[in-house]
Amino acid sequence: MNKKSIKDIDIKGKTVFIRVDFNVPIKDGKIEDDTRIRGALPTIKYAIEQGAKIVLASHLGRPLKDKKKAEEKGTPYDPAKYTLRPVAERLAELLEKEVAFEGKNMTAQIASLGSGDIFMRENLRLDAGEEKNDAEFAKKLADGIDIYVNDAFGTAHRAHASTEGITHHVETCVAGLLMEKELEFLGKALNSPERPFVAILGGAKVSDKIPVIESLIERKVDKLLIGGAMAYTFFKAQGYTVGKSLVEDEMMPKALEIEAQAKAAGVEILLPTDHQVVDSYDPLNSRKAIQIEFTNAGLVGLDIGPDTAAVFANALEGAKTIVWNGPMGMFEEKPFDEGTIAIAKAVAEATEKGATSIVGGGDSVAAINQAGLADKISHISTGGGATLEFLAGDVLPGVGALDDK
């Protein structure tokens, strides 16, 4: 995706609308994790240095959907949960600079911005026009704006007013520095990876990952490592007993088809050899690691086993490009995070030996952070669904709308 970046254009004295992803966890008005705010700092600081007038915009949660649910159930709805004001305050602390926040006369606030000034709009999703990609709302967003910058890769797979609609009303539309980095790393992995190229996919459902798997097979990934509950659909399709493990029965024919496609393309698929199981009648005291073929009807698989972790780590030996998306087990419940943590360590070790590693998806990124290995990974992607759709070879609306170089 050869798109223009903020560094390719002159922004001095221009009013620049930067779509950021400040969808951060907030509890009682306090930000619990400011990673996404920090992720946008390079672009914001660059715009300040260049003397632009900066308008920031983001969504936060799903206010209108939550309000509707609350009304239907007769439960309380707290609009204060959806304001971006705490984010503006945290950003001001990080930049050591004033960040003006949306008031009653927003048009005047934007018009009065000076060189290097920052203004933050209120939560975009408080207007139904945002998610509907409403043309009138998009036009309003573009009012008084000279340049549009998308630095929110995590929302680029959605054609919303602030990610796609606005680009029809602003002449110059470019990528921010975080977006540029995402496109550079993911684009290279997809289109011209250094080989051997190994992909690791996990998570609960094989249906979520099919477009990615097919795209990787088509691009002749060298090895495809499949863990997590999605592996059980493959095992059941092959005739194994998987007990009460999570399976998508309707996807079994597709699983066999994928294996045939991989074989025809010369792509090696590696599935777990053992797994951590519990007895469904005594889950607390029955955890053990067993070979896949010894699974009986009452057992539930919740993580890859130690043998699989070793096999997968071995498969990363000598790899030059590694893409990882999705956990190896029920990561959120200890001790079933062990397999995912083991993979995190193996990916970090392979990176130290010269591989370019890209990790995306909430649980995989959480495992990297939990293991204290974030600085050992080449690129941690900020996208969940966006990363998957990009790896599936789809053109993301928020990326396609930007100006080509």
Secondary structure, DSSP 8 states (H G I E B T S, - for coil): --B-BGGGS--TT-EEEEE------EETTEES--HHHHHHHHHHHHHHHTT-EEEEE---S-HHHHHHHHHHHT----GGGG-SHHHHHHHHHHHTS--EE--S-HHHHHHT--TT-EEE---GGGSHHHHTT-HHHHHHHHTT-SEEEE--GGGTTS--TTTTGGGGT-SEEEE-HHHHHHHHHHHHHHHS--SSEEEEE-SS-HHHHHHHHHHHHHTT-SEEEE-STHHHHHHHHTT---TTS---GGGHHHHHHHHHHHHHHT-EEE--SEEEEEETTSTTT--EEEEGGG--TTEEEEEE-HHHHHHHHHHTTT-SEEEEES-SS-TTSTTTTHHHHHHHHHHHHHHHTT-EEEEESHHHHHHHHHTT-GGGSSEE-S-SHHHHHHHTT---HHHHTS-B-
